Structures are given as C-alpha cells and as structure tokens.
C-alpha cells in the first residue's frame, strides 16, 4: 500500500501479500500501480488449501459450500470463482491452522513451507492455489524522480549481481589438449573459456570458465571421467 500510495519508492514484499493487497484495493476502487523489479531467492512458500487428515479429498468440488478459514480471502475467492464453486470464507489474521480443531472451519487456506504445522494440527495439504516468493517492487517509472531513479537502478544492479553470482561456478581445470573440445561441449551454456599454457607441460592446458551451477553439478562425473 505504501508504494501504491506514493509514500515510499522501494519495498520488499512477499508476492502473496502484494497480490492480496492489489485485489483488496481493486475492490474498494483504490489505485493499483507498481513495478516488480526483481524476484528474490527467499520467502519461498505456497498458499494452499488443507483439509482434515481423515477427509477423503477427490478434488476441489469436495469443498463446495465449505467454511474455509484464511488470511487471504481475495486470493481464495479468485481461485474458487474461477472454478465456479461457492464457499464460505472465514477471515483470520494469523493462527489459521487452529481454525479446524476449534470448530471454526471445515478447511483452511494458508501459507505452507514444510507442512509440519499442518500435520501437527490434524490437517493435510491438498491443493496449491498460489506460489509465492519475496520480490523487490517500486512505484511506476513516472512516480520516481530522476535523482532517485539512479539510486534505485544502482541497488537493483547490485542485487542482480549477487543473484547471478550465486547461480554460477568458477571452474579451473588442467586438461590434456586433445580433450579440450569435449570438455567445453559438456559445459553448455557457459561463457567462452580462458585457455592458458602450462609451464613445462606442452600436452596440457589450464582452462578457466564460469558455468551455471546446475550445469556443473549435472556434468561433474563426466568431467572426472575425462580426467
């Protein structure tokens, strides 16, 4: 809300909270304007429907006219409206998982990470309705003065640099010249490597390259087999 009302220029927020806020503001006719600058690598969770452990769940239609407790009524309503299934929302701000055992609801819709809290309260996750993660957001381009835009993009570049570095591996190998092409072909998606001569050994070279971490771990055994 602070971004959309022009109080601040930047914010970090869970995309679930952002989406719920947007839906709430649309309902009351408030302005909804923002820009997602970057999704971040934390706050990863999902908004899911959960039912009692002993309930036989065969599909979302099982919850027709059910009383569902949640802290995200608008996201829940949007999902059920798309399915054309009526339900009864029961809004709670926190401790949603206790609603079933307290007799307040037939099912719940809440954020899930590991599912341990659900199990402790006699519930099971049955359907994910929204995938969430933290994101960096700002006002629209026209809402930020030029002086502050420079600061925003400087910060964004630094964040993106950290994210890219985390996803990469710097690899250094001593390999035989006749295996060079095979090794480079294994590391598809990598940048062009740096190849250096080795002092006192004309049969081998030193190979330095930056590779995607995923590619590296998938091919490490093949690299070892090539020596």
CORPEQUI-V832131 format. One record per backbone hydrogen bond with DSSP energy under -1.0 kcal/mol. NH is the residue of the N-H (numbers start at 0). CO is the residue of the C=O. E is the energy in kcal/mol with one decimal. If there is no record, write none. Layout:
# CORPEQUI-V832131
nh=NH co=CO e=E
nh=NH co=CO e=E
This chain:
# CORPEQUI-V832131
nh=4 co=0 e=-2.0
nh=5 co=2 e=-1.4
nh=6 co=1 e=-2.4
nh=7 co=1 e=-1.1
nh=10 co=136 e=-2.1
nh=12 co=134 e=-2.2
nh=14 co=132 e=-2.2
nh=17 co=13 e=-2.3
nh=18 co=14 e=-2.4
nh=19 co=15 e=-2.3
nh=20 co=16 e=-2.5
nh=21 co=17 e=-2.3
nh=22 co=18 e=-2.2
nh=23 co=19 e=-2.3
nh=24 co=20 e=-2.6
nh=25 co=21 e=-2.3
nh=26 co=22 e=-1.6
nh=27 co=23 e=-1.1
nh=29 co=24 e=-2.5
nh=34 co=137 e=-2.7
nh=36 co=135 e=-2.4
nh=37 co=135 e=-1.5
nh=39 co=133 e=-2.9
nh=44 co=131 e=-2.2
nh=45 co=111 e=-1.8
nh=46 co=129 e=-3.4
nh=47 co=109 e=-2.7
nh=48 co=126 e=-3.4
nh=49 co=107 e=-2.8
nh=50 co=123 e=-2.2
nh=52 co=121 e=-2.1
nh=54 co=51 e=-1.7
nh=61 co=58 e=-2.0
nh=62 co=59 e=-1.9
nh=63 co=60 e=-1.6
nh=64 co=85 e=-3.2
nh=65 co=62 e=-2.1
nh=67 co=87 e=-2.5
nh=68 co=106 e=-2.3
nh=69 co=89 e=-2.1
nh=75 co=71 e=-2.1
nh=76 co=72 e=-2.4
nh=77 co=73 e=-2.4
nh=78 co=74 e=-1.9
nh=79 co=75 e=-2.4
nh=80 co=76 e=-2.8
nh=81 co=77 e=-1.8
nh=82 co=78 e=-1.3
nh=84 co=79 e=-2.2
nh=87 co=65 e=-3.1
nh=89 co=67 e=-2.5
nh=91 co=69 e=-2.3
nh=97 co=94 e=-1.3
nh=98 co=95 e=-1.9
nh=101 co=97 e=-1.6
nh=102 co=99 e=-1.8
nh=103 co=98 e=-2.6
nh=104 co=98 e=-1.1
nh=105 co=66 e=-2.7
nh=106 co=66 e=-1.5
nh=107 co=49 e=-2.3
nh=108 co=68 e=-2.7
nh=109 co=47 e=-2.0
nh=111 co=45 e=-2.9
nh=118 co=114 e=-2.0
nh=119 co=115 e=-2.0
nh=120 co=117 e=-1.1
nh=121 co=118 e=-1.7
nh=122 co=117 e=-2.5
nh=123 co=50 e=-2.6
nh=125 co=48 e=-3.0
nh=126 co=48 e=-1.5
nh=128 co=46 e=-3.2
nh=129 co=46 e=-1.4
nh=131 co=44 e=-2.8
nh=133 co=41 e=-2.4
nh=134 co=12 e=-2.2
nh=135 co=37 e=-3.1
nh=136 co=10 e=-3.1
nh=137 co=34 e=-2.2
nh=138 co=8 e=-1.1
nh=142 co=139 e=-1.7
nh=143 co=140 e=-1.2
nh=148 co=144 e=-1.8
nh=149 co=145 e=-1.4
nh=151 co=147 e=-2.5
nh=152 co=148 e=-2.6
nh=153 co=149 e=-1.7
nh=154 co=150 e=-2.4
nh=155 co=151 e=-2.5
nh=156 co=152 e=-2.2
nh=157 co=153 e=-1.7
nh=158 co=154 e=-2.4
nh=159 co=155 e=-2.7
nh=160 co=156 e=-1.8
nh=161 co=157 e=-1.9
nh=162 co=158 e=-2.3
nh=163 co=159 e=-2.4
nh=164 co=160 e=-2.2
nh=165 co=161 e=-2.0
nh=166 co=162 e=-1.2
nh=167 co=164 e=-1.3
nh=168 co=210 e=-2.9
nh=170 co=208 e=-3.3
nh=172 co=206 e=-2.6
nh=174 co=204 e=-2.4
nh=176 co=202 e=-2.7
nh=178 co=175 e=-2.0
nh=179 co=176 e=-1.4
nh=182 co=178 e=-2.0
nh=183 co=179 e=-2.3
nh=184 co=180 e=-2.1
nh=185 co=181 e=-1.3
nh=186 co=182 e=-1.3
nh=187 co=185 e=-1.2
nh=189 co=186 e=-1.6
nh=190 co=209 e=-1.6
nh=193 co=207 e=-3.3
nh=195 co=205 e=-2.9
nh=200 co=197 e=-1.6
nh=204 co=174 e=-2.6
nh=205 co=195 e=-3.0
nh=206 co=172 e=-3.4
nh=207 co=193 e=-2.8
nh=208 co=170 e=-2.3
nh=210 co=168 e=-2.8
nh=212 co=166 e=-3.3
nh=215 co=211 e=-2.3
nh=216 co=212 e=-2.3
nh=217 co=213 e=-1.8
nh=218 co=214 e=-1.2
nh=222 co=218 e=-2.3
nh=223 co=219 e=-2.2
nh=224 co=220 e=-1.9
nh=226 co=223 e=-1.7
